[in-house]
Amino acid sequence: MLNTLLNISYLMYIFNAMPFELRNLNYLEIFNECFILLISYLLLGFSDWIQDVDSKIALGYVLTYLILLNIGINLSIIAY
C-alpha cells in the first residue's frame, strides 16, 4: 500500500509541476506512472484475497501482457 501511496503522490507532483522541459516527456511520465499504478493494484490479486489458483494464473498473464504493452509503447516512442 505504501507503493500505491507514493505512486499517487508522484503523479500529483507530475501533474502540478510538469518537471520536464518537453511536454511529451511529461505525458510519457504520466502514462508510465499510471501503468505502474494499475500494475500495483493488480498485484494485490496475488495476495490471499483471491484463493483460486486459476484466477491468479490468469491475472499473471494479464500483468505480463500489460508490462509488454508498456515496454512496446515506450520503445516505439523512443524509436520515432
C-alpha positions as CSV (number, residue, x, y, z in Angstrom):
1,M,0.0,0.0,0.0
2,L,2.9,2.3,0.6
3,N,4.0,1.9,-3.0
4,T,0.5,2.9,-4.2
5,L,0.5,6.0,-1.9
6,L,3.9,7.1,-3.2
7,N,2.9,6.5,-6.8
8,I,-0.2,8.6,-6.4
9,S,1.8,11.3,-4.7
10,Y,4.3,11.3,-7.5
11,L,1.5,11.5,-10.1
12,M,0.1,14.6,-8.3
13,Y,3.6,16.1,-8.4
14,I,4.0,15.5,-12.1
15,F,0.5,16.9,-12.9
16,N,1.2,20.1,-10.9
17,A,4.9,20.7,-11.5
18,M,5.4,19.4,-15.1
19,P,9.1,19.0,-14.2
20,F,10.4,18.1,-17.7
21,E,11.1,20.8,-20.3
22,L,9.3,18.9,-23.1
23,R,5.6,18.4,-22.9
24,N,5.8,14.9,-24.4
25,L,8.2,13.8,-21.7
26,N,5.8,14.9,-19.1
27,Y,2.9,13.0,-20.8
28,L,5.1,9.9,-21.2
29,E,6.0,10.0,-17.5
30,I,2.3,10.3,-16.5
31,F,1.5,7.4,-18.8
32,N,4.2,5.3,-17.3
33,E,3.2,6.1,-13.7
34,C,-0.4,5.3,-14.5
35,F,0.7,1.9,-15.8
36,I,2.7,1.3,-12.6
37,L,-0.3,2.3,-10.5
38,L,-2.5,-0.1,-12.5
39,I,0.0,-2.9,-12.1
40,S,0.4,-2.2,-8.4
41,Y,-3.4,-2.6,-7.9
42,L,-3.4,-5.8,-9.9
43,L,-0.5,-7.2,-7.7
44,L,-2.9,-7.2,-4.8
45,G,-4.6,-10.1,-6.6
46,F,-1.7,-12.4,-5.8
47,S,-2.3,-12.0,-2.0
48,D,-4.7,-14.2,-0.1
49,W,-7.7,-12.2,-1.2
50,I,-8.0,-14.5,-4.2
51,Q,-7.9,-18.2,-3.3
52,D,-8.5,-19.6,-6.8
53,V,-5.2,-20.6,-8.4
54,D,-6.6,-20.4,-11.9
55,S,-7.6,-16.8,-11.3
56,K,-4.1,-16.0,-10.2
57,I,-2.6,-17.6,-13.3
58,A,-5.0,-15.6,-15.5
59,L,-4.0,-12.4,-13.6
60,G,-0.3,-13.3,-14.2
61,Y,-1.0,-13.4,-17.9
62,V,-2.8,-10.0,-17.7
63,L,0.1,-8.5,-15.9
64,T,2.6,-9.9,-18.3
65,Y,0.7,-8.5,-21.3
66,L,0.3,-5.1,-19.7
67,I,4.0,-4.9,-19.0
68,L,4.8,-6.0,-22.5
69,L,2.4,-3.4,-23.8
70,N,4.0,-0.7,-21.8
71,I,7.5,-1.7,-22.9
72,G,6.3,-1.8,-26.5
73,I,4.8,1.7,-26.3
74,N,7.9,3.2,-24.7
75,L,10.2,1.5,-27.3
76,S,8.0,2.8,-30.2
77,I,8.2,6.3,-28.7
78,I,12.0,6.1,-28.4
79,A,12.3,4.7,-32.0
80,Y,10.3,7.6,-33.5
